[in-house]
Amino acid sequence: MPPETPGPRPRPVTPPDPGLARARGPQPVAPAPTAERADPADLYAALDLGTNSCRMLIAQPKGSHLHVVDSFSKSVQLGNGLEHSGRLSRGSMARTVGALKICRRKLETHDVDPNRMRLVATEACRRAANASELIDLVERDAGLRLDIIQPEEEARLAVVSCAPLVSTKTEQLLVVDIGGGSTELVWIDLSGVPRIERPRAIMRLHAGFAGQADDPFPRAKVVDWISIPLGVATLKDQFRDVTDDSARFALMSWHFEECLAEFSPYADAEGEIDPGFQIIGTSGTVTTVAATHLNLRRYDRNKVDGLRMTSAQIDKVIRSYLALGPDGRRNDPRIGRDRHQLIMSGSAILQALLRVWPTDRLSVADRGLREGLLYAQMSADGVLEDGPY
């Protein structure tokens, strides 16, 4: 069980240009504070521009959940070459702008209020020396203004999105968000929260990991969190010169485990299964592993989201990926054409985590930053019902 600490300790990552997150001129779709009372029938939008993919959701509050009205997802490979050049390429920026033009049209079609949308970019834009060029290009050509968020907010929103999957039996929770350019881990102590309140206590973290001193509700305690600047795309790029498939996988996994050394619960990991411990994994890697485990030829979110897997089941899937080799993975419909080049770097991260914290309760989350952005907006506007999750 992890030791108690005064609070979360942000970890150093490559610092972004301090000017990148500032607004750059007026735009009709830029989000802004509003004094108007929110209508539960209003539509909300959340866009996540990551290192590998551009994803958007348009949704409506429905009780304590979201009702998705429209969605968009496209692999834009924004971070291609970033690991070695430190810059976003012209080609990756062009692909990104093209995808964002589609998002703009969807926002206009659904007449989403600019005050009820959040459009964010993450690790690739935090690290790229020319990120401001992309921000300006997106404003000019796609008519959207992106906000580059910091690792703490990205981690917090990933946690909030997973609230419905938190078991009332869970006392220690590890939420893992494996992205394209970074991986966020948040360890939460729920032992001081009544069982029935545990999912709601996670949802309340949208206001911040530190919480409010005068908060009358039982609080989930964030023991520690870390943002590691390695995700499926950046880890793959670091080891692209290793030609042997199995050797590359092993090196990636052990390298990622070394990066966990400063995460305080790592030092106390005993390698034994704790019945009060739950991992929630949110990423394309985790959902792909789950789809392979279920032998799904066509992806079905309803079968994947919320699925529980054991360490042994996950290890079996990863071993099957290694046995397939690059050609076999490329042609496996359970992996998919957009994922086959990244599945081994993602699996290396997942294997490292389960080597340290084995569990029979890894919950697969087909949700993440977009859902966290939506939940946070709706919670702040008071349009979500305070019901069971």
ZAMARGU-4260 file (C-alpha; in steps of 0.2 Angstrom, whole numbers, plus 5000, padded with zeros to 4 digits):
<rodrens>
0) 5000/5000/5000 | 5007/5017/4995 | 5013/5029/5009 | 5003/5045/5012 | 5011/5061/5006
5) 5006/5079/5008 | 4999/5079/4990 | 5003/5077/4972 | 5021/5081/4966 | 5022/5086/4948
10) 5036/5079/4938 | 5047/5088/4927 | 5044/5087/4908 | 5050/5096/4894 | 5044/5114/4897
15) 5033/5122/4884 | 5035/5139/4877 | 5026/5150/4890 | 5017/5159/4877 | 5009/5144/4868
20) 4994/5143/4879 | 4988/5161/4877 | 4974/5166/4866 | 4979/5172/4849 | 4966/5184/4843
25) 4947/5183/4842 | 4938/5168/4835 | 4920/5164/4834 | 4922/5146/4841 | 4935/5150/4855
30) 4928/5145/4872 | 4925/5159/4884 | 4917/5161/4901 | 4898/5164/4902 | 4887/5170/4915
35) 4872/5162/4907 | 4864/5148/4916 | 4867/5131/4907 | 4852/5122/4899 | 4853/5103/4902
40) 4848/5101/4883 | 4863/5111/4878 | 4876/5102/4867 | 4895/5101/4873 | 4910/5098/4863
45) 4928/5092/4868 | 4942/5090/4856 | 4959/5081/4860 | 4973/5084/4848 | 4986/5071/4853
50) 5003/5066/4847 | 4995/5052/4836 | 4977/5056/4834 | 4964/5070/4833 | 4948/5065/4842
55) 4932/5075/4846 | 4915/5071/4855 | 4899/5081/4854 | 4888/5076/4868 | 4873/5081/4879
60) 4871/5078/4898 | 4859/5063/4902 | 4857/5060/4920 | 4874/5057/4927 | 4881/5052/4911
65) 4884/5058/4893 | 4874/5055/4878 | 4886/5056/4863 | 4878/5065/4848 | 4892/5065/4836
70) 4911/5060/4836 | 4926/5061/4826 | 4943/5051/4826 | 4958/5052/4814 | 4976/5047/4815
75) 4985/5063/4810 | 5003/5057/4817 | 5006/5075/4823 | 5022/5069/4832 | 5030/5060/4818
80) 5049/5064/4819 | 5047/5075/4834 | 5057/5064/4845 | 5073/5068/4834 | 5070/5085/4827
85) 5060/5093/4841 | 5049/5101/4828 | 5032/5097/4820 | 5034/5093/4802 | 5025/5102/4788
90) 5016/5086/4783 | 5010/5082/4800 | 5003/5100/4802 | 4994/5099/4785 | 4986/5082/4791
95) 4981/5090/4807 | 4973/5105/4799 | 4963/5094/4787 | 4956/5084/4802 | 4952/5100/4811
100) 4942/5107/4796 | 4931/5092/4798 | 4929/5095/4816 | 4924/5113/4813 | 4911/5108/4801
105) 4903/5096/4813 | 4903/5110/4827 | 4894/5121/4815 | 4882/5108/4809 | 4877/5105/4827
110) 4877/5123/4832 | 4888/5120/4847 | 4889/5136/4858 | 4908/5142/4859 | 4906/5144/4878
115) 4902/5125/4879 | 4917/5118/4870 | 4935/5114/4875 | 4948/5111/4861 | 4965/5106/4868
120) 4982/5100/4862 | 4994/5089/4873 | 5011/5082/4873 | 5017/5085/4855 | 5012/5103/4856
125) 5020/5105/4873 | 5037/5099/4867 | 5038/5106/4849 | 5048/5121/4846 | 5037/5127/4832
130) 5020/5123/4841 | 5015/5141/4840 | 5016/5140/4821 | 5003/5126/4821 | 4992/5135/4833
135) 4992/5150/4821 | 4989/5139/4806 | 4974/5130/4814 | 4966/5147/4819 | 4969/5154/4801
140) 4964/5139/4791 | 4952/5129/4802 | 4945/5143/4812 | 4948/5135/4829 | 4958/5140/4843
145) 4967/5126/4853 | 4972/5127/4871 | 4989/5118/4875 | 4985/5110/4892 | 4998/5105/4905
150) 5001/5088/4911 | 4992/5090/4928 | 4976/5095/4919 | 4978/5081/4907 | 4980/5068/4921
155) 4966/5075/4931 | 4954/5074/4916 | 4959/5056/4912 | 4954/5052/4930 | 4938/5061/4930
160) 4933/5051/4914 | 4935/5035/4922 | 4924/5038/4938 | 4910/5027/4931 | 4922/5012/4931
165) 4928/5014/4949 | 4922/4999/4960 | 4914/5003/4977 | 4926/4990/4984 | 4942/4999/4978
170) 4953/5007/4991 | 4968/5010/4981 | 4966/5016/4963 | 4979/5018/4949 | 4973/5027/4933
175) 4984/5025/4918 | 4982/5035/4902 | 4994/5029/4889 | 4995/5043/4876 | 5004/5045/4860
180) 5017/5057/4867 | 5016/5054/4886 | 5009/5043/4899 | 5000/5049/4915 | 4998/5039/4931
185) 4988/5045/4946 | 4987/5035/4962 | 4972/5038/4972 | 4968/5033/4990 | 4949/5030/4993
190) 4950/5021/5009 | 4943/5036/5019 | 4928/5038/5007 | 4912/5028/5010 | 4910/5014/4997
195) 4894/5022/4989 | 4903/5038/4987 | 4919/5032/4979 | 4914/5035/4960 | 4907/5052/4965
200) 4923/5057/4974 | 4933/5053/4959 | 4922/5064/4948 | 4924/5079/4960 | 4943/5079/4956
205) 4939/5089/4941 | 4941/5105/4952 | 4959/5100/4955 | 4970/5086/4964 | 4972/5097/4979
210) 4954/5099/4982 | 4945/5112/4992 | 4948/5115/5010 | 4930/5118/5014 | 4924/5104/5003
215) 4909/5096/5013 | 4910/5079/5003 | 4922/5064/5007 | 4937/5067/4997 | 4948/5055/4986
220) 4966/5058/4991 | 4979/5059/4977 | 4994/5051/4984 | 5005/5055/4969 | 5004/5058/4950
225) 5017/5058/4936 | 5017/5063/4918 | 5031/5053/4909 | 5035/5060/4892 | 5034/5043/4884
230) 5019/5037/4875 | 5016/5024/4861 | 5023/5035/4847 | 5038/5043/4856 | 5044/5027/4864
235) 5043/5018/4847 | 5053/5032/4840 | 5067/5030/4853 | 5070/5012/4849 | 5067/5012/4830
240) 5085/5008/4827 | 5083/4991/4836 | 5079/4979/4822 | 5075/4963/4832 | 5056/4963/4836
245) 5058/4954/4853 | 5073/4964/4859 | 5065/4980/4854 | 5050/4976/4865 | 5060/4971/4880
250) 5071/4986/4879 | 5055/4998/4878 | 5047/4989/4893 | 5062/4990/4904 | 5066/5008/4899
255) 5048/5013/4904 | 5049/5004/4920 | 5065/5014/4924 | 5055/5030/4921 | 5043/5025/4936
260) 5057/5026/4949 | 5052/5044/4955 | 5033/5039/4956 | 5032/5036/4975 | 5020/5021/4975
265) 5034/5012/4964 | 5045/5010/4979 | 5032/5001/4989 | 5027/4989/4976 | 5028/4972/4982
270) 5023/4962/4966 | 5008/4954/4975 | 4990/4956/4971 | 4980/4967/4983 | 4961/4963/4983
275) 4957/4982/4987 | 4968/4988/4972 | 4961/4993/4955 | 4970/4999/4939 | 4960/5008/4926
280) 4968/5009/4909 | 4963/5021/4896 | 4971/5021/4879 | 4970/5014/4862 | 4983/5001/4868
285) 4972/4994/4882 | 4956/4994/4871 | 4965/4985/4857 | 4972/4972/4870 | 4954/4969/4876
290) 4947/4967/4858 | 4961/4954/4855 | 4957/4945/4871 | 4938/4945/4866 | 4943/4940/4848
295) 4933/4954/4841 | 4935/4955/4822 | 4925/4971/4822 | 4927/4983/4837 | 4913/4984/4849
300) 4914/4998/4862 | 4900/4991/4872 | 4910/4974/4875 | 4926/4983/4878 | 4922/4998/4890
305) 4922/4992/4908 | 4929/4975/4904 | 4940/4967/4918 | 4956/4958/4914 | 4969/4949/4924
310) 4988/4951/4922 | 4989/4934/4915 | 4976/4937/4902 | 4985/4953/4896 | 5001/4944/4896
315) 4994/4931/4885 | 4988/4944/4872 | 5005/4952/4872 | 5014/4936/4869 | 5003/4932/4855
320) 5007/4949/4847 | 5026/4945/4849 | 5023/4928/4841 | 5014/4936/4826 | 5028/4947/4822
325) 5027/4964/4812 | 5019/4956/4797 | 5006/4946/4807 | 5001/4961/4817 | 4999/4972/4801
330) 4986/4959/4795 | 4977/4955/4811 | 4960/4963/4810 | 4959/4964/4829 | 4973/4976/4830
335) 4968/4987/4815 | 4979/4996/4802 | 4980/5012/4812 | 4986/5003/4828 | 4998/4989/4822
340) 5014/5000/4822 | 5011/5007/4839 | 5004/4991/4848 | 5020/4984/4854 | 5027/5001/4862
345) 5010/5002/4870 | 5011/4984/4876 | 5028/4987/4883 | 5021/5001/4894 | 5007/4990/4899
350) 5018/4976/4903 | 5030/4987/4914 | 5015/4993/4924 | 5009/4975/4927 | 5026/4969/4931
355) 5026/4982/4946 | 5008/4981/4951 | 5000/4964/4945 | 4981/4964/4947 | 4966/4954/4943
360) 4956/4970/4942 | 4962/4980/4927 | 4947/4989/4920 | 4948/4994/4902 | 4941/5011/4898
365) 4936/5016/4881 | 4936/5034/4887 | 4949/5047/4891 | 4953/5066/4889 | 4938/5070/4879
370) 4926/5062/4891 | 4935/5071/4905 | 4933/5088/4897 | 4915/5085/4894 | 4912/5079/4912
375) 4922/5094/4919 | 4912/5106/4909 | 4895/5099/4913 | 4899/5097/4932 | 4905/5115/4932
380) 4888/5120/4924 | 4878/5110/4936 | 4869/5100/4922 | 4874/5082/4928 | 4863/5074/4940
385) 4871/5068/4956 | 4866/5050/4954 | 4875/5034/4954 | 4888/5031/4941
</rodrens>
